[in-house]
Amino acid sequence: MKTAPCPVQQTATLLSDTWTMLLVRDMLEGPKRFCELERSLSGISTRTLTLKLKNLESEHLIKKRKDGSYSVTEKGRGLKMVESAMRRYGEKYL
């Protein structure tokens, strides 16, 4: 009998890289252009940013708009509570 995947494990896998939540955090404030995201995330290479944006699009967390900017989808907005919890944790314990 096959067990259902653990939702915590699936979410942890989705958010496991360094940049995912930082990109989502920025786009939760509103649509962002590539150059705005690049400036906001010091240390990310152009190639890495491109790959991360494509991955987030394939996971349906963000979408590229007609004007060339990126915005979160409904699924991406669902991460707001995760982002808020991470912010509160960091402010309290780190």
Order of alpha helices (4+ residues) and beta strands (2+ residues): alpha-alpha-alpha-alpha-beta-beta-alpha-alpha
